[in-house]
Amino acid sequence: MEERAMIKHIVFFKLKEPTAENIEKTVQVLRDMDGKIPMLRSIEAGADVIRSERSYDLALIVEVDNLEDLQAYAVHPVHQEVIRYINTVKDHTLSVDFEV
């Protein structure tokens, strides 16, 4: 049987108003998904520490077993609630999904 690769989902966020308070709250909103979405193998979120001109304000890294789980995560009600919040504070985002 062929072993299927896990999927790593990474999102970078630029906030409209990147104050320390807004960044901290957004990181917490992302971390609060932990334990609430069964298909997530791991979840990490954190604020950028370099704060260079090219830096994004924060990042999310999620790991799931396969593409089906990534699709299920995308439509999960807890994730959809997070997206609604993110849409109120983000300037823009970048994401990448790859096999590990």
C-alpha positions as CSV (number, residue, x, y, z in Angstrom):
1,M,0.0,0.0,0.0
2,E,1.3,3.4,-1.0
3,E,1.8,5.9,1.9
4,R,-0.1,9.1,1.3
5,A,1.6,12.4,2.1
6,M,0.3,14.7,4.7
7,I,-0.7,18.3,3.6
8,K,0.7,21.4,5.2
9,H,-1.4,24.5,4.8
10,I,0.4,27.8,5.5
11,V,-1.3,31.3,5.5
12,F,0.4,34.6,5.9
13,F,-1.7,37.6,7.1
14,K,-1.3,41.4,6.7
15,L,-3.7,43.3,8.9
16,K,-5.3,46.6,8.1
17,E,-4.2,47.9,11.4
18,P,-1.3,45.9,12.7
19,T,-1.2,47.1,16.2
20,A,0.1,44.7,18.9
21,E,-3.4,44.3,20.3
22,N,-4.9,43.4,16.9
23,I,-2.1,41.0,16.1
24,E,-2.4,39.3,19.5
25,K,-6.1,38.9,19.2
26,T,-5.9,37.5,15.7
27,V,-3.3,35.0,16.7
28,Q,-5.5,33.9,19.5
29,V,-8.5,33.5,17.2
30,L,-6.5,31.2,15.0
31,R,-5.1,29.2,18.0
32,D,-8.6,28.8,19.3
33,M,-9.3,26.4,16.5
34,D,-7.1,23.9,18.2
35,G,-9.1,20.9,19.5
36,K,-12.3,22.0,17.8
37,I,-11.7,20.7,14.2
38,P,-11.1,17.0,14.3
39,M,-9.2,16.6,11.0
40,L,-6.4,19.0,12.2
41,R,-3.2,17.0,13.1
42,S,-1.5,20.2,14.2
43,I,-2.0,23.9,14.3
44,E,0.4,26.7,14.9
45,A,-0.1,30.5,14.8
46,G,2.2,33.3,15.7
47,A,3.2,36.9,15.2
48,D,6.2,38.0,13.1
49,V,9.2,38.9,15.3
50,I,11.3,40.6,12.6
51,R,8.8,43.3,11.5
52,S,10.7,44.1,8.3
53,E,9.1,45.9,5.4
54,R,8.6,42.6,3.6
55,S,7.2,40.7,6.6
56,Y,3.7,39.7,7.1
57,D,2.1,40.3,10.5
58,L,1.3,36.7,11.4
59,A,1.1,33.2,10.1
60,L,-0.9,30.1,10.5
61,I,0.4,26.5,9.8
62,V,-2.0,23.6,9.8
63,E,-1.3,20.0,9.0
64,V,-3.9,17.5,7.9
65,D,-3.7,13.9,6.6
66,N,-4.8,14.5,3.0
67,L,-6.5,16.7,0.5
68,E,-9.9,15.5,1.6
69,D,-9.3,16.6,5.2
70,L,-8.0,20.0,3.9
71,Q,-11.3,20.4,2.0
72,A,-13.3,19.4,5.1
73,Y,-11.3,21.9,7.2
74,A,-12.0,24.6,4.7
75,V,-15.8,24.3,5.2
76,H,-15.8,23.3,8.9
77,P,-18.1,25.7,10.8
78,V,-15.4,26.7,13.3
79,H,-13.0,27.6,10.4
80,Q,-15.8,29.5,8.7
81,E,-16.3,31.5,11.9
82,V,-12.6,32.3,11.9
83,I,-12.7,33.4,8.3
84,R,-15.5,35.8,9.1
85,Y,-13.4,37.4,11.8
86,I,-10.2,37.5,9.6
87,N,-12.2,39.2,6.8
88,T,-12.8,42.1,9.1
89,V,-9.2,42.7,10.1
90,K,-7.1,41.5,7.1
91,D,-5.6,43.7,4.5
92,H,-4.6,40.6,2.5
93,T,-3.4,37.0,2.8
94,L,-1.1,34.6,1.0
95,S,-1.4,30.8,1.3
96,V,0.3,27.7,0.1
97,D,-0.6,24.0,0.5
98,F,2.0,21.3,0.0
99,E,2.7,17.6,0.7
100,V,5.1,16.7,3.4
